[in-house]
Amino acid sequence: MEYVTAVPHPRSEAAGRARSGRRSLALALLCGALGAAVALLSTRQRWSEGTATVAGGAFPLTAKGSDVTGVPAALAIVGLAALVAVFAVRRAGRLAVSAVLALSGAGIAVAALSGASDSAALDEKAARASGDTSATVASLTHTAWPYAAAVGGALILLAGLLALRYGRLWPGMSGRYERGGGPRPRRRAQPVDPDRPEEIWKALDRGEDPTGTDPA
């Protein structure tokens, strides 16, 4: 008894790759844009707070994410630029830009998690407020915003990994121009009635020869 092995149809394989490309593209765009927005927003929020002793009293101090570290905000901008640049390059260039996108997300996550327990920014503010360079902050507490920034970095990292895995299936900005960038066929001049001067003038405005002759 003979067994027949089913061979996938080339069209079905192409359709499956196209669907995978569209889904991964949509997910990467969503993750990249959302991750960058979350990371940028988080760096503008309060990450830590504490008190400094000034003239015998407690002086409250707060530090935003940008006071603690500028890495997440900078890498979020790099990630956004890389997300756009993925569509402007092809082949090896796309792989390189995708790697930059992934590394940007990883860097954001690492920097944010490192800053979640950092007290250097508040210690510096305490030293300035008290006039004592050896002063440190007391009653130090941290908020959840550093972890939100880390989540944003993880989303950008996911976008970069999707670009590395499925980027070859994504369209490029240059493809549209390659398809439509060639010279358009010259429109054939319409016959002009020599007894109607307005048609002759319209033909001249269009750059056509009102006599109807085709130049060699």
C-alpha positions as CSV (number, residue, x, y, z in Angstrom):
1,M,0.0,0.0,0.0
2,E,1.4,3.3,-1.0
3,Y,1.3,6.4,1.2
4,V,1.1,9.9,-0.4
5,T,2.9,12.6,1.5
6,A,1.0,15.9,1.4
7,V,3.3,18.7,0.0
8,P,2.4,22.2,1.2
9,H,1.3,24.5,-1.7
10,P,3.8,27.3,-2.4
11,R,0.9,29.8,-2.2
12,S,-0.2,28.6,1.2
13,E,3.4,28.9,2.5
14,A,3.7,32.4,1.1
15,A,0.4,33.4,2.6
16,G,1.4,32.0,6.0
17,R,4.7,33.9,5.9
18,A,2.8,37.1,5.0
19,R,0.4,36.6,8.0
20,S,3.3,36.0,10.3
21,G,5.0,39.2,9.0
22,R,2.0,41.3,9.5
23,R,1.3,40.1,13.0
24,S,4.9,40.4,14.1
25,L,5.1,43.8,12.6
26,A,2.0,45.1,14.4
27,L,3.2,43.6,17.7
28,A,6.7,45.0,17.3
29,L,5.3,48.5,16.5
30,L,3.0,48.4,19.5
31,C,5.6,47.1,21.9
32,G,8.3,49.5,20.7
33,A,6.1,52.6,20.8
34,L,4.4,51.7,24.1
35,G,7.7,50.8,25.7
36,A,9.4,54.1,24.7
37,A,6.4,56.1,26.0
38,V,6.4,54.2,29.3
39,A,10.1,54.7,29.7
40,L,10.1,58.4,28.9
41,L,7.1,59.0,31.1
42,S,8.6,57.1,34.0
43,T,11.8,59.1,34.0
44,R,9.8,62.3,34.6
45,Q,8.1,60.8,37.7
46,R,9.3,60.7,41.4
47,W,11.6,57.6,41.9
48,S,12.7,58.2,45.5
49,E,12.1,60.5,48.5
50,G,13.7,61.1,51.9
51,T,14.6,63.8,54.4
52,A,17.7,65.8,55.1
53,T,18.6,67.5,58.5
54,V,18.8,71.2,58.0
55,A,19.2,73.6,60.9
56,G,17.9,71.0,63.4
57,G,14.9,70.2,61.3
58,A,13.9,67.6,58.7
59,F,13.8,68.9,55.1
60,P,11.9,66.7,52.6
61,L,13.7,65.8,49.4
62,T,12.5,64.0,46.2
63,A,14.3,62.8,43.1
64,K,12.9,62.1,39.7
65,G,14.0,59.4,37.4
66,S,16.0,61.9,35.3
67,D,17.8,63.0,38.5
68,V,18.8,59.4,39.3
69,T,19.9,58.4,35.8
70,G,19.6,59.8,32.3
71,V,20.2,56.4,30.6
72,P,16.5,55.2,30.2
73,A,15.4,58.4,28.5
74,A,18.3,58.5,26.2
75,L,18.0,54.9,25.2
76,A,14.2,55.3,24.7
77,I,14.9,57.9,22.1
78,V,17.5,55.6,20.5
79,G,15.0,52.8,20.5
80,L,12.3,54.9,18.8
81,A,14.8,56.0,16.1
82,A,15.8,52.4,15.6
83,L,12.2,51.3,15.3
84,V,11.7,53.7,12.5
85,A,15.0,52.9,10.9
86,V,14.1,49.2,10.6
87,F,11.9,50.0,7.7
88,A,14.5,52.2,5.9
89,V,17.1,49.5,5.6
90,R,17.2,45.9,4.3
91,R,19.1,42.7,4.9
92,A,22.3,43.2,7.0
93,G,21.3,46.8,7.8
94,R,18.0,45.7,9.2
95,L,19.6,43.1,11.4
96,A,22.0,45.7,12.8
97,V,19.3,48.2,13.5
98,S,17.1,45.4,15.1
99,A,20.0,44.6,17.3
100,V,20.4,48.2,18.4
101,L,16.6,48.2,19.1
102,A,16.9,45.1,21.3
103,L,20.0,46.4,23.1
104,S,18.3,49.8,23.8
105,G,15.5,48.0,25.6
106,A,17.9,45.8,27.6
107,G,19.9,48.9,28.6
108,I,16.8,50.7,29.8
109,A,15.7,47.8,31.9
110,V,19.1,47.4,33.5
111,A,19.5,51.1,34.2
112,A,16.0,51.4,35.7
113,L,16.5,48.4,38.0
114,S,19.9,49.7,39.1
115,G,18.3,53.1,39.9
116,A,15.4,51.6,41.9
117,S,17.6,51.4,45.0
118,D,20.0,54.2,44.2
119,S,20.4,57.0,46.8
120,A,23.2,59.0,45.2
121,A,20.8,61.7,43.8
122,L,19.1,62.3,47.1
123,D,22.4,62.3,49.0
124,E,23.7,65.0,46.6
125,K,20.6,67.1,47.3
126,A,21.0,66.5,51.0
127,A,24.6,67.7,50.9
128,R,23.5,70.9,49.0
129,A,20.6,71.6,51.3
130,S,22.6,71.2,54.5
131,G,25.9,72.6,53.3
132,D,27.6,69.5,54.5
133,T,29.3,67.5,51.8
134,S,29.2,64.4,54.0
135,A,25.4,64.6,54.7
136,T,23.2,61.8,53.5
137,V,19.5,61.4,53.1
138,A,17.4,59.8,55.8
139,S,14.1,57.8,55.7
140,L,14.8,56.8,52.1
141,T,11.9,55.3,50.2
142,H,11.4,54.4,46.6
143,T,8.4,54.4,44.3
144,A,7.3,51.9,41.6
145,W,8.2,54.1,38.7
146,P,11.7,52.6,38.2
147,Y,10.1,49.2,37.7
148,A,7.6,50.8,35.2
149,A,10.6,52.1,33.3
150,A,12.1,48.6,33.3
151,V,8.8,47.2,31.9
152,G,9.1,49.8,29.1
153,G,12.6,48.6,28.4
154,A,11.4,45.0,28.3
155,L,8.8,46.0,25.7
156,I,11.4,47.6,23.5
157,L,13.6,44.5,23.9
158,L,10.7,42.4,22.7
159,A,10.2,44.7,19.7
160,G,13.9,44.2,18.9
161,L,13.7,40.4,19.2
162,L,10.7,40.4,16.9
163,A,12.6,42.5,14.4
164,L,15.5,40.1,14.5
165,R,13.3,37.1,14.1
166,Y,10.7,38.3,11.5
167,G,12.3,41.5,10.2
168,R,13.1,39.9,6.8
169,L,9.3,39.4,6.2
170,W,8.5,43.1,6.9
171,P,8.2,45.6,4.1
172,G,10.6,48.5,3.6
173,M,10.0,52.1,2.9
174,S,12.1,51.9,-0.3
175,G,9.9,49.1,-1.7
176,R,7.1,51.5,-2.4
177,Y,9.4,53.8,-4.3
178,E,11.0,51.0,-6.2
179,R,7.6,49.9,-7.5
180,G,6.4,53.3,-8.4
181,G,9.7,55.1,-9.0
182,G,10.0,54.4,-12.7
183,P,9.0,56.9,-15.4
184,R,5.3,56.9,-16.0
185,P,4.2,56.1,-19.5
186,R,3.6,59.2,-21.5
187,R,-0.1,59.8,-22.0
188,R,-1.1,59.8,-25.6
189,A,-2.3,63.2,-26.8
190,Q,-6.0,63.5,-27.4
191,P,-7.1,64.8,-30.9
192,V,-7.7,68.5,-31.0
193,D,-10.4,70.1,-33.1
194,P,-8.6,72.9,-35.1
195,D,-11.8,74.8,-35.3
196,R,-12.0,75.3,-31.5
197,P,-9.2,77.6,-30.3
198,E,-9.9,76.9,-26.6
199,E,-8.9,73.2,-27.2
200,I,-5.7,74.3,-28.9
201,W,-4.8,76.5,-25.9
202,K,-5.6,73.7,-23.4
203,A,-3.4,71.3,-25.4
204,L,-0.5,73.7,-25.3
205,D,-1.0,74.2,-21.5
206,R,-0.7,70.4,-21.1
207,G,2.5,70.4,-23.1
208,E,0.9,68.5,-26.1
209,D,1.2,69.2,-29.7
210,P,-2.1,70.4,-31.0
211,T,-1.3,69.2,-34.5
212,G,-1.4,65.6,-33.3
213,T,2.0,64.7,-34.7
214,D,4.1,62.3,-32.6
215,P,7.8,63.6,-32.4
216,A,10.4,61.0,-33.2
